[in-house]
Amino acid sequence: MYTIIDIATTGGPFEKEGITAIVLSKHNGHEIVDQFISLVNPEIPIQPLALKMSGINNEMLQSAPKFFEVAKRIIEMTDGCVLVAHNADFKYRILRTEFHGLGYDFAKRTLCTMELGKRLLPEHLPDHLNNFVRALEIPVADIARSSGEAMPTEKLFQALLDKDQSNVIINELIKDAIQKGITPKLRDILEGIPSGSGVYYIYNAKGKLIYIGKSRNIKKRINQHFTGTSTKCKKIQTEVTTVTYEETGSELIALLKESDEIKSNKPIYNRAQRKSIFQFALYAEKDENGYLNLKLQKADGLKKEITSFASLAEGKNVLFKITSQYRLCQKFTGLYQTQKECFQYTIKECDGACIGHIMPEEYNRRVQEFIDSKSFEANNMLLHDCGRNSSEQSVILIENGIYKGYAYYDLKYPVTQIEMLKDILIPMQNNRDTKNIIQGYLRKGKLENIVHF
């Protein structure tokens, strides 16, 4: 027997989410034999993103039963059943947390339709439920309704059952409850770790630093290490004895610290990040006709790069935006391979540099305008961002194009002079990666304020 579950939550900090709606469908392997649908009053506000995703608002839940009022029915619906869900880890954790608050140990075997879909329907990109919904033409039901409509996960599970009629793959992917929970040792380590942005350090029994990471939610990220099933996660779970952390408030400072700490300490499970994390770079090369061509290539430390990217896909996405913003030619930026004019010219979105309609001087001026916008050379900047609490702000100093370090200051006592900032500055290493981390973050436009001086 299986119990298929769909839930909506309030969103919010890790392990502080509440359930706002739940749909349980008991399935005997052939058809649905029982169903329970209910809104749930979480007794905490719904976060804006969760409201947008589920369509459930606080007013709708005022008269809804609280979780303890539906808990017995949930136990009845799941008794002796494998819990089936898309992203089962998340939904199983939410249920366990709710029952833990009632003093009840809710332990079930689980089956994730996302993992199952990767094995049975790999062509449909199963990382997100919506991909299956569209690919399999599954009708979407609103979780806020209580009309008894079949939910997407229920329809998806039936499609997967039909695909694996012998249940060989399904039985292989069912996970025992003990695999899904956190051992007492790991639970004790997780206790007290904050949910803010920062850098964390994982040590083994000998006190050796084995992994460094950063996250906008340290607690959530460490929990993912402790519940993950990858080879690296399992090794961390076995070896970890201590986790320390440093809250940064600013995601940018966390990124910069993580990069610096990994290069300095070279933890065994950070192999992929010991070298530069930016494997592709953008270069400007003048062709035989005098046009500056932007080229996305494998990073070469001997050549002067404009900016770098962690992956080829990221580089191409940014290059498309650059080409559009600065009215450059897709042929000259390597995005469109042709011996003739680029496709954008044929649809009147390119002014024809590739066939000589724009002189090199004008075209190169546009390219140089882009290059100048990305250059740190001779730039003096203060990058202001959030601090570690509401009364604090962080600031990063870039002087003559060189990353000097970061500092925190009280909002009541703002830093008004560079010399004052230097007195409290935490110095950091300047290298190719720090430059590209800052450039990448600036592209996102997430900083609170940028001051040039």
C-alpha positions as CSV (number, residue, x, y, z in Angstrom):
1,M,0.0,0.0,0.0
2,Y,1.1,3.5,-0.7
3,T,0.0,6.9,0.6
4,I,0.6,9.7,-2.0
5,I,1.1,13.1,-0.4
6,D,0.9,16.7,-1.6
7,I,1.3,19.5,0.8
8,A,1.6,23.3,0.8
9,T,3.6,25.1,3.5
10,T,4.1,28.6,4.9
11,G,7.7,28.8,3.7
12,G,10.2,30.5,6.0
13,P,13.3,29.4,8.0
14,F,14.4,25.8,8.0
15,E,12.3,23.6,10.4
16,K,10.0,26.5,11.2
17,E,7.7,26.0,8.2
18,G,4.1,25.0,8.8
19,I,1.7,23.0,6.7
20,T,-1.2,25.0,5.2
21,A,-2.8,22.3,3.1
22,I,-2.5,18.5,2.8
23,V,-3.8,15.9,0.3
24,L,-3.4,12.2,1.2
25,S,-4.4,9.5,-1.3
26,K,-4.2,5.9,-0.3
27,H,-3.3,3.7,-3.3
28,N,-3.4,-0.1,-3.3
29,G,-1.1,-0.5,-6.3
30,H,-4.0,-0.4,-8.7
31,E,-6.2,2.5,-7.7
32,I,-7.1,5.1,-5.0
33,V,-9.0,3.5,-2.2
34,D,-9.2,6.4,0.3
35,Q,-8.5,10.2,0.3
36,F,-8.1,13.0,2.8
37,I,-7.9,16.7,1.8
38,S,-7.8,19.6,4.2
39,L,-6.6,23.1,4.7
40,V,-4.5,23.4,7.9
41,N,-4.1,26.4,10.1
42,P,-0.3,26.7,10.7
43,E,-0.7,29.4,13.4
44,I,2.1,31.4,11.7
45,P,2.0,33.8,8.8
46,I,2.4,32.6,5.2
47,Q,5.5,33.9,3.5
48,P,5.0,35.9,0.2
49,L,6.7,33.4,-2.0
50,A,4.6,30.5,-0.5
51,L,1.5,32.5,-1.0
52,K,2.3,33.0,-4.7
53,M,3.1,29.3,-5.2
54,S,0.0,27.8,-3.5
55,G,-2.6,30.5,-3.7
56,I,-3.5,30.0,-0.1
57,N,-3.7,33.1,2.1
58,N,-3.9,33.7,5.8
59,E,-7.6,34.6,5.7
60,M,-8.5,31.2,4.1
61,L,-6.9,29.4,7.1
62,Q,-8.5,31.2,10.0
63,S,-11.3,28.6,10.4
64,A,-9.2,25.6,9.2
65,P,-8.3,22.8,11.7
66,K,-4.9,23.0,13.3
67,F,-2.3,20.2,12.7
68,F,-3.0,18.4,15.9
69,E,-6.7,18.2,14.8
70,V,-5.8,16.3,11.6
71,A,-2.9,14.3,12.9
72,K,-4.9,11.2,13.8
73,R,-6.4,11.1,10.3
74,I,-2.9,11.4,8.8
75,I,-1.7,8.5,10.9
76,E,-4.7,6.4,9.8
77,M,-4.1,7.3,6.1
78,T,-0.4,6.4,6.3
79,D,-0.5,3.4,8.6
80,G,1.4,0.4,7.0
81,C,2.0,2.4,3.8
82,V,5.0,3.7,1.9
83,L,4.9,7.5,1.7
84,V,5.0,8.7,-1.9
85,A,5.8,12.3,-2.8
86,H,7.6,14.4,-5.4
87,N,10.7,15.7,-3.5
88,A,9.9,13.2,-0.7
89,D,12.8,14.3,1.5
90,F,11.3,17.7,2.0
91,K,7.7,16.6,2.5
92,Y,8.7,13.8,4.8
93,R,10.8,16.2,6.9
94,I,7.9,18.7,7.2
95,L,5.6,15.9,8.5
96,R,8.2,14.6,10.9
97,T,8.8,18.1,12.3
98,E,5.0,18.7,12.8
99,F,4.6,15.3,14.6
100,H,7.7,15.9,16.6
101,G,6.0,19.0,18.0
102,L,3.2,16.8,19.2
103,G,5.7,14.4,20.8
104,Y,5.0,11.6,18.2
105,D,7.8,9.9,16.2
106,F,6.4,9.8,12.7
107,A,8.6,7.2,10.9
108,K,7.7,5.9,7.4
109,R,9.3,4.3,4.4
110,T,9.4,6.8,1.5
111,L,9.4,6.8,-2.3
112,C,10.3,9.9,-4.3
113,T,8.6,10.2,-7.7
114,M,11.3,12.6,-8.7
115,E,14.0,9.9,-8.2
116,L,11.6,7.2,-9.7
117,G,11.0,9.4,-12.7
118,K,14.7,9.8,-13.4
119,R,14.9,6.0,-13.8
120,L,11.6,5.4,-15.6
121,L,11.0,8.6,-17.6
122,P,14.4,10.2,-18.0
123,E,13.4,12.0,-21.2
124,H,11.0,14.3,-19.3
125,L,13.5,16.2,-17.1
126,P,11.9,15.1,-13.8
127,D,13.7,17.5,-11.4
128,H,10.5,19.6,-11.2
129,L,6.9,18.2,-11.0
130,N,5.8,20.8,-13.6
131,N,8.0,19.2,-16.2
132,F,6.1,15.9,-15.7
133,V,2.8,17.6,-15.6
134,R,3.4,19.3,-19.0
135,A,5.1,16.3,-20.6
136,L,2.5,13.7,-19.6
137,E,-0.4,16.2,-20.0
138,I,-1.5,15.7,-16.4
139,P,-4.4,18.0,-15.4
140,V,-3.3,20.3,-12.6
141,A,-5.6,20.5,-9.5
142,D,-5.4,23.4,-7.0
143,I,-4.2,22.2,-3.7
144,A,-6.4,24.8,-2.0
145,R,-9.5,23.1,-3.3
146,S,-11.3,20.3,-1.4
147,S,-13.3,18.8,-4.3
148,G,-11.6,15.5,-4.3
149,E,-9.8,16.1,-7.6
150,A,-6.7,13.9,-8.3
151,M,-3.5,15.8,-7.6
152,P,-0.6,15.9,-10.1
153,T,1.6,13.6,-8.0
154,E,-1.2,11.0,-7.8
155,K,-1.5,11.0,-11.6
156,L,2.3,10.9,-12.0
157,F,2.6,7.9,-9.6
158,Q,0.0,6.0,-11.6
159,A,1.9,6.6,-14.8
160,L,5.1,5.4,-13.1
161,L,3.4,2.3,-11.8
162,D,2.2,1.5,-15.3
163,K,5.7,1.9,-16.6
164,D,7.2,-0.4,-13.9
165,Q,4.5,-3.1,-13.7
166,S,6.9,-5.6,-12.1
167,N,7.7,-3.0,-9.4
168,V,11.4,-3.8,-9.7
169,I,12.6,-0.2,-9.9
170,I,10.0,1.0,-7.4
171,N,11.0,-1.5,-4.7
172,E,14.7,-0.7,-5.3
173,L,14.0,3.0,-4.6
174,I,11.9,2.7,-1.5
175,K,13.9,4.1,1.4
176,D,13.6,3.0,5.1
177,A,12.8,5.7,7.6
178,I,16.1,5.2,9.3
179,Q,17.8,6.4,6.1
180,K,15.7,9.5,6.0
181,G,16.2,10.7,9.5
182,I,19.2,12.2,11.2
183,T,21.2,10.1,13.7
184,P,21.4,11.5,17.2
185,K,25.0,12.5,16.6
186,L,24.2,14.5,13.6
187,R,21.1,16.0,15.3
188,D,23.2,17.2,18.2
189,I,25.7,18.8,15.8
190,L,22.8,20.5,13.9
191,E,21.3,21.9,17.1
192,G,22.1,25.6,17.5
193,I,23.4,26.2,14.0
194,P,21.9,29.4,12.7
195,S,19.7,29.9,9.6
196,G,21.5,33.0,8.3
197,S,24.1,33.5,5.5
198,G,27.7,32.5,6.2
199,V,30.5,30.0,5.9
200,Y,30.7,26.7,7.7
201,Y,33.5,24.3,8.5
202,I,33.2,20.5,8.9
203,Y,35.8,18.6,11.0
204,N,36.5,14.9,11.6
205,A,37.4,13.2,14.8
206,K,41.1,14.1,14.5
207,G,40.2,17.8,14.2
208,K,41.0,17.9,10.5
209,L,39.0,20.3,8.4
210,I,37.4,18.1,5.7
211,Y,34.9,20.4,4.1
212,I,34.1,24.1,3.8
213,G,30.9,25.5,2.4
214,K,28.8,28.6,2.2
215,S,25.0,29.1,2.2
216,R,22.3,31.7,2.5
217,N,20.9,29.3,5.1
218,I,23.7,27.5,6.9
219,K,21.5,25.2,8.9
220,K,19.5,24.1,5.9
221,R,22.7,23.4,3.9
222,I,24.3,21.4,6.6
223,N,21.1,19.4,7.0
224,Q,21.3,18.6,3.3
225,H,24.8,17.2,3.9
226,F,23.5,15.1,6.8
227,T,20.5,13.7,4.9
228,G,22.0,13.5,1.4
229,T,22.7,10.2,-0.3
230,S,25.6,11.2,-2.6
231,T,29.0,9.6,-2.0
232,K,30.4,12.9,-0.6
233,C,27.4,13.3,1.8
234,K,27.7,9.8,3.1
235,K,31.4,10.3,3.8
236,I,30.7,13.6,5.6
237,Q,28.0,11.9,7.7
238,T,30.4,9.1,8.7
239,E,33.4,11.3,9.5
240,V,31.9,14.6,10.9
241,T,32.3,15.3,14.7
242,T,32.2,19.1,14.7
243,V,30.8,21.9,12.6
244,T,31.8,25.5,13.2
245,Y,30.5,28.5,11.3
246,E,30.9,32.2,10.7
247,E,27.8,34.3,9.9
248,T,28.5,36.9,7.3
249,G,25.0,38.4,6.7
250,S,26.2,39.3,3.2
251,E,26.0,36.4,0.6
252,L,28.9,38.1,-1.3
253,I,31.2,38.1,1.7
254,A,30.3,34.4,2.2
255,L,31.2,33.6,-1.4
256,L,34.5,35.4,-1.1
257,K,35.4,33.8,2.3
258,E,34.5,30.4,1.0
259,S,36.8,30.7,-2.0
260,D,39.7,32.1,0.1
261,E,39.3,29.4,2.8
262,I,39.2,26.5,0.4
263,K,42.3,27.7,-1.4
264,S,44.1,28.2,2.0
265,N,43.0,24.9,3.7
266,K,42.4,22.5,0.7
267,P,39.8,20.3,2.5
268,I,39.7,16.8,1.2
269,Y,36.0,17.0,0.1
270,N,36.4,20.3,-1.7
271,R,38.5,18.9,-4.5
272,A,36.4,20.5,-7.3
273,Q,36.8,24.0,-5.8
274,R,40.6,24.0,-4.9
275,K,41.4,25.4,-8.3
276,S,39.6,28.3,-10.0
277,I,35.8,27.9,-9.9
278,F,35.6,29.9,-13.1
279,Q,36.5,27.6,-15.9
280,F,35.4,29.8,-18.9
281,A,36.3,33.3,-19.7
282,L,35.4,36.1,-22.1
283,Y,38.2,37.6,-24.3
284,A,38.3,40.3,-26.9
285,E,40.2,39.5,-30.1
286,K,40.5,41.8,-33.2
287,D,39.8,40.0,-36.5
288,E,41.5,40.6,-39.8
289,N,39.0,43.3,-40.7
290,G,39.6,45.2,-37.5
291,Y,36.5,44.3,-35.6
292,L,36.8,43.4,-31.9
293,N,35.2,39.9,-31.4
294,L,34.1,38.7,-28.0
295,K,35.1,35.1,-27.6
296,L,33.9,32.7,-24.9
297,Q,36.7,30.2,-24.3
298,K,38.3,27.9,-21.7
299,A,40.0,30.1,-19.2
300,D,43.7,30.8,-20.0
301,G,45.7,32.5,-17.2
302,L,48.2,33.8,-19.8
303,K,45.5,35.9,-21.6
304,K,43.7,39.0,-20.3
305,E,40.1,38.2,-19.6
306,I,37.2,40.5,-19.4
307,T,35.1,38.4,-17.1
308,S,34.7,34.7,-16.2
309,F,32.0,32.1,-15.7
310,A,31.6,28.9,-13.7
311,S,30.2,27.0,-16.7
312,L,29.8,27.3,-20.5
313,A,26.0,27.6,-20.2
314,E,26.3,30.5,-17.8
315,G,28.7,32.2,-20.1
316,K,26.5,31.8,-23.1
317,N,23.4,33.1,-21.3
318,V,25.3,36.2,-20.2
319,L,26.8,36.7,-23.7
320,F,23.3,36.7,-25.3
321,K,22.3,39.5,-22.9
322,I,25.5,41.4,-23.6
323,T,25.0,41.1,-27.3
324,S,21.5,42.4,-27.1
325,Q,22.3,45.2,-24.6
326,Y,25.3,46.6,-26.5
327,R,23.9,45.8,-30.0
328,L,26.7,43.5,-30.9
329,C,26.7,40.8,-33.6
330,Q,26.0,37.2,-32.7
331,K,28.4,36.1,-35.4
332,F,31.2,38.2,-33.9
333,T,30.4,36.9,-30.4
334,G,30.5,33.3,-31.5
335,L,26.8,32.7,-30.7
336,Y,25.9,32.1,-34.4
337,Q,28.2,30.1,-36.7
338,T,27.9,31.1,-40.3
339,Q,29.9,32.2,-43.3
340,K,27.4,34.8,-44.2
341,E,25.4,37.4,-42.2
342,C,24.1,36.5,-38.8
343,F,20.5,35.4,-38.3
344,Q,19.7,38.5,-36.2
345,Y,20.5,40.6,-39.3
346,T,17.9,38.7,-41.3
347,I,15.2,39.6,-38.8
348,K,16.4,43.2,-38.5
349,E,17.8,42.9,-34.9
350,C,21.4,43.5,-36.0
351,D,22.7,46.5,-37.9
352,G,25.1,44.4,-40.1
353,A,28.6,44.7,-38.7
354,C,29.1,41.1,-39.9
355,I,28.7,42.2,-43.5
356,G,30.4,45.6,-43.2
357,H,27.4,47.9,-42.8
358,I,28.9,49.2,-39.5
359,M,32.5,50.4,-39.6
360,P,34.9,48.8,-37.1
361,E,35.4,52.1,-35.2
362,E,31.7,52.3,-34.3
363,Y,31.3,48.5,-33.5
364,N,34.5,48.5,-31.4
365,R,33.3,51.5,-29.5
366,R,30.3,49.4,-28.3
367,V,32.5,46.5,-27.4
368,Q,34.9,48.8,-25.5
369,E,31.9,50.3,-23.6
370,F,31.0,46.8,-22.4
371,I,34.6,46.0,-21.5
372,D,34.9,49.2,-19.5
373,S,31.8,48.4,-17.6
374,K,33.3,45.1,-16.4
375,S,36.8,46.4,-15.7
376,F,38.0,46.9,-12.1
377,E,41.2,48.6,-13.3
378,A,41.7,51.9,-11.5
379,N,38.2,51.6,-9.9
380,N,37.7,52.6,-6.3
381,M,34.4,51.3,-4.9
382,L,32.6,50.6,-1.7
383,L,30.1,47.7,-2.0
384,H,27.6,48.0,0.8
385,D,25.4,45.0,1.7
386,C,23.4,43.7,4.6
387,G,25.1,42.9,7.9
388,R,24.8,40.1,10.4
389,N,21.9,41.7,12.1
390,S,19.4,44.5,11.4
391,S,21.5,47.2,13.1
392,E,24.6,46.5,11.1
393,Q,25.8,46.8,7.5
394,S,28.7,45.2,5.6
395,V,31.1,46.9,3.2
396,I,33.7,45.6,0.7
397,L,36.6,47.8,-0.3
398,I,38.0,47.8,-3.8
399,E,40.9,50.2,-4.3
400,N,42.6,50.7,-7.7
401,G,40.7,47.7,-9.0
402,I,42.0,45.5,-6.2
403,Y,39.8,43.7,-3.6
404,K,41.2,44.7,-0.2
405,G,38.8,43.1,2.2
406,Y,35.6,43.7,4.1
407,A,34.2,45.2,7.3
408,Y,31.1,45.6,9.4
409,Y,29.8,48.8,11.0
410,D,26.9,49.9,13.2
411,L,24.3,51.8,11.2
412,K,24.2,54.4,14.0
413,Y,27.8,55.1,13.3
414,P,28.3,55.0,9.6
415,V,31.8,54.9,8.1
416,T,32.3,58.3,6.3
417,Q,36.0,58.2,5.4
418,I,38.2,55.6,3.7
419,E,40.8,55.8,6.4
420,M,38.1,55.0,9.1
421,L,37.2,51.9,7.0
422,K,40.8,50.8,6.7
423,D,41.1,50.8,10.5
424,I,38.4,48.1,10.9
425,L,38.9,46.3,7.6
426,I,39.4,42.5,7.6
427,P,42.1,42.1,4.9
428,M,41.6,39.5,2.2
429,Q,43.5,38.0,-0.7
430,N,42.9,39.5,-4.2
431,N,43.0,37.0,-7.0
432,R,41.3,36.0,-10.3
433,D,38.5,34.2,-8.5
434,T,37.7,37.1,-6.1
435,K,37.5,39.4,-9.1
436,N,35.1,37.1,-10.9
437,I,33.0,36.4,-7.8
438,I,32.5,40.2,-7.3
439,Q,31.8,40.7,-11.1
440,G,29.2,37.9,-11.0
441,Y,27.5,39.3,-8.0
442,L,27.4,42.8,-9.5
443,R,25.7,41.3,-12.6
444,K,22.9,40.1,-10.3
445,G,22.3,43.6,-9.0
446,K,21.7,42.4,-5.4
447,L,23.9,44.8,-3.5
448,E,22.2,47.5,-1.4
449,N,24.5,50.3,-2.5
450,I,27.7,50.9,-4.6
451,V,29.8,54.0,-3.9
452,H,32.5,55.1,-6.2
453,F,35.3,57.3,-4.8
